Amino acid sequence: MRIGIIGATGNIGQRVVTEALRRGHDVIAFTRDASRIEEDREHVVWKSVDVLDPDSVAAVLPGLDVLISGFQPGNAAQDMADTVRRSIADPTVYATAAKVLVKALERHPRTRLIVIGGAGSLEIRPGVTRADSDEELYAALDSLGLPREYAAAVRGHQDALNVLRTSNRLWTYFSPAEDIAPGERTGRFRLGGDQPVLDAEGRSRISIEDAAVALVDEAELPRFVQRRFTIGY
């Protein structure tokens, strides 16, 4: 398969690149400025793309079987504080990017899209998401060490999911576990739909490495077309 990955230098993106290459896929890795990348691995080509420009995105779609978007307004792998600042400054950017991706896919309707989003839109009770409640959301942000102002970005991710839900393109939305961090690639996890997957201690957690496994699994064998899915131990 030929898999395109937007945000390929980010925390999740770079691990998705590695996982896809591990399985023998050809990877087109997208970043804001590919001229800054020094890459010598086989089967990976770096290209620049502007995820907020539908013409830029449409231009890179030919030949791709799947496009995985790990777009962030900054690069959390390099500077998390900068990413948080950018996300708070314009929380509408996630929905804007989703609209651009859907628009670009109009010219390439057979290309599947997987958007890596947030966990705040998962239902904590039937029909109620954490993003719907300041109290619930602030408690989650506090536990993750994120400023409460980041609530706007969490709701921005939920807005992006709602954009996709109005589209008839071949989209999938991935909500990682609430607690996602670098760790071990185990290949052992559980998948869910609109509710978080909790471990025996009631925690929603996953390693970034296992999130990458799940994303490439979905690229290879789609199970959640026009649906959201999540992950956890």
HELIX and SHEET records of a PDB file:
HELIX    1   1 ASN A   11  ARG A   22  1                                  12    
HELIX    2   2 ALA A   34  ARG A   36  5                                   3    
HELIX    3   3 PRO A   54  VAL A   60  1                                   7    
HELIX    4   4 MET A   80  ALA A   89  1                                  10    
HELIX    5   5 VAL A   93  LEU A  105  1                                  13    
HELIX    6   6 ARG A  130  ASP A  132  5                                   3    
HELIX    7   7 ASP A  134  LEU A  144  1                                  11    
HELIX    8   8 ARG A  148  TYR A  150  5                                   3    
HELIX    9   9 ALA A  151  ARG A  165  1                                  15    
HELIX   10  10 ILE A  208  GLU A  220  1                                  13    
SHEET    1   A 8 VAL A  44  SER A  48  0                                        
SHEET    2   A 8 ASP A  26  THR A  31  1                                        
SHEET    3   A 8 ARG A   2  ILE A   6  1                                        
SHEET    4   A 8 VAL A  66  SER A  69  1                                        
SHEET    5   A 8 ARG A 112  ILE A 116  1                                        
SHEET    6   A 8 TRP A 171  SER A 175  1                                        
SHEET    7   A 8 ARG A 227  GLY A 232  1                                        
SHEET    8   A 8 ARG A 190  GLY A 192 -1                                        
SHEET    1   B 2 GLU A 123  ARG A 125  0                                        
SHEET    2   B 2 VAL A 128  THR A 129 -1                                        
SHEET    1   C 2 ASP A 179  ALA A 181  0                                        
SHEET    2   C 2 ARG A 205  SER A 207  1                                        
END                                                                             
